[in-house]
């Protein structure tokens, strides 16, 4: 239980303690590694970056969620890796910190419908696919095997992440189920 939660029978008001700079740098470095790995796998996207202010906000929001679960749900073990990742993905989807410098389509992409579609989808679903990439990496780390997601289910999940208002709690449950069933 958090120190000071019970003071003479009264519960003091909750005050969030911001992570220090070294913790922010550690979390930012982890995000940067995942982001760079993913960008290097996507051939159709060039000149992509992220907004450091939005990433800072995302890290702070996830830390608030961790503290919330620790204090108000009496979860001393904290959130599972899947729930933490889901919280990060929620804030990535909400804040949209990823920025693009769009390039013109090549002649092949203009003339070949399949290449043109890949180009358009690469930008349109980049953020959602990045979240699924991080989920796949976590599944490999935790279970030592790939995420069990058919192409149809993957497309459905991408569409859902792009076009619906998924809550943090729902995303946490979805991510845990996907990892548990892989």
Secondary structure, 3 states (H helix, E strand, C coil): CCCCCCECCECCCCCCCCCCHHHHHHHHHHHHHHHHHHHHHCCCCCCEEECHHHHHHHHHHHHHHHHHHHHHCCCCCCCCHHHHHHHHHHHHHHHCCEEECCCCCCHHHHHCHHHHHHHHHHHHCHHHHHHHHHHHHHHHHHHCCCCCCCHHHHHHHHHHHHHCCCCHHHHHHHHHHHHHCC
